[in-house]
Amino acid sequence: MDAEQFKQAKNIPQYDVFMETVLGFDGLTMDDYKDFMEKAFMAVFGSKDKDPIEIYEKAIEKLRIQWTASDDLPFHGPWHHGMVPAILMQAIKNSGYNIEDWQIHEAFQRGMKIPGGGCGFCGICGAASGLGIVLSLVQKSNPFTGGARKKALSGASKAIERVAKVGGVRCCRLSTYLTVDMAVNELKNFEIELPDHGVNARCTVFKRNPDCHGDKCPYYPKD
């Protein structure tokens, strides 16, 4: 998408028209994305890493090789909505906690129910909502479990609020780093310890994002 196309899309308030337009700029359709989702799940499922950031970055590189619908894997994509909670659940399992495979799969499926572009159209960042999904799954909660439901809602709202405070145009990697970083701390309240290697200034793919926030992003390399 070039600058003129970005300007055109910025003025489209209807969801279906917006999605069809921006995908069309890259010669893509929603079917291209839907057909790709199983690959996104498999890029995460079965990873042996304990660090969720490592799982994420390696998964994206796997997907870059498998993407065939256009010249390069889009920097942004709704697969992040499912990948973030699945990555966290896989990392929890790999760290020795009692997580079953169905929970990892369910994490991905729940995340994929959040529409692409949900941040701008629904006020719900798909990646950030992944923290709520994870807190729900580790507690095995549902709408009838009051206390656990409250904790899941609180976790998701904290992550979404932090994405909102960072502001700017959507960036799926920024939202992913932010959510995973928050999740590592939030999960300590559930006696779950994940590797915490820090993500500040970690981004190495900012040149792929034409809308990069630059120095305003906490994950942008400072040097």
Secondary structure, 3 states (H helix, E strand, C coil): CCHHHHHHHHCCCCHHHHHHHHHHHCCCCHHHHHHHHHHHHHHHCCCCCCCHHHHHHHHHHHHHHHCCCCCCCCCCCCHHHHHHHHHHHHHHHHCCCCCCHHHHHHHHHHHHCCCCCHHHHHCCCHHHHHHHHHHHHHHCCCCCCHHHHHHHHHHHHHHHHHHHHHCCCCCHHHHHHHHHHHHHHHHHHHCCCCCCCCCCCCCCCHHHCCCCCHHHCCCCCCC
